[in-house]
Amino acid sequence: MLVEDILKHPPAVLSGDDRDRFFDEGCLVVENAVDAGWLKRLRDAMAEMVARSREVRESDGIFVLEDGHSADNPRLRRLSSPVMHHPEFWAFASESRSADIATDVCGPDVKFYHSKLNFKWPDGGQLFDWHQDIPAWPHTDYSPVTVGIYLEDCGMEQGPLRAIRGSHKPPLHSMYDRQGNWTLRIPEEDLPVGWEDDVVSLTGAAGSAVLINCRVIHGSQANVSQRMRPMLLNVYSSADSMPYVTNPIPSPYEGAIVRGKAARFSCHDPRGCELPPDWSGGYGGPWKHQQGQSVTGSD
Ligand SMILES: O=C(O)CCC(=O)C(=O)O
């Protein structure tokens, strides 16, 4: 659905001003988006999955390990597709306010795309270079949104998500380097003059939601604190927005309608999108592409 049509529907959760800010800036923090009950359920599910990772020695299709991971001292970068590995994550993605928030920025009919639980372990949790998401998973329009939830308080030292306000409006950057390698990163020298003035650090208390438009330039710095930064990221789109490449993080829930009804017609934005490599043979994960590290996972 295009923005002008989404705006014809009154917001359910966000204030009108917050929704306008999201469309204007491409990002938004929503405090107290998740109540204490859900936060406990999600943290318990996360703890179960971290316990499961103790048996894992190498990154695989489920866990992306941080350097130094061991059974005694688990250190994770990501749990890929948490909705497939613990029922609480799908319950949250489909039944909670997370999907209601998506209706405010995608329109009344909302479809689930994929999910990930990104960690930044204390003292060194990996940074994310500047990038735009949609070239990794193009859709027929630009309604896809990531609704991220901080499962613990996240201040400046923990590597909060950062975005460049308004960077979703100009043409997309290439996610390939000059040699034609997929890097999923935008070198700082390619950013528009004065970009530093538009950087917003999306910090928030546990239970805050961070909304990231699929075109906005974003990234995050390393965790230099002693506190963990777990962030659950669910991607939704309007029901009439159709992905046209293989989902890099596939799951049986891809395409599930979580609010409203299925579409009969697809929506097409006239602005085209650079295509990613073919993910049907698997995807190497952002850290591999951004820093040439050999891990399995996905954006
Ligand atoms: O976890 C982070 O800090 C960044 C996540 C991100 O940029 C992404 O998943 O696209």
PDBQT file of the ligand as one rigid body, heavy atoms in Angstrom, charges set to zero:
ROOT
HETATM    1  O1  LIG A 301      20.872  -5.283  15.409  1.00  0.00    +0.000 OA
HETATM    2  C1  LIG A 301      21.257  -4.210  14.943  1.00  0.00    +0.000 C 
HETATM    3  O2  LIG A 301      21.816  -3.377  15.615  1.00  0.00    +0.000 OA
HETATM    4  C2  LIG A 301      21.024  -3.844  13.501  1.00  0.00    +0.000 C 
HETATM    5  C3  LIG A 301      19.974  -4.647  12.841  1.00  0.00    +0.000 C 
HETATM    6  C4  LIG A 301      19.810  -4.253  11.416  1.00  0.00    +0.000 C 
HETATM    7  O3  LIG A 301      20.241  -3.227  10.976  1.00  0.00    +0.000 OA
HETATM    8  C5  LIG A 301      19.102  -5.119  10.514  1.00  0.00    +0.000 C 
HETATM    9  O4  LIG A 301      18.722  -6.246  10.916  1.00  0.00    +0.000 OA
HETATM   10  O5  LIG A 301      18.909  -4.732   9.351  1.00  0.00    +0.000 OA
ENDROOT
TORSDOF 0
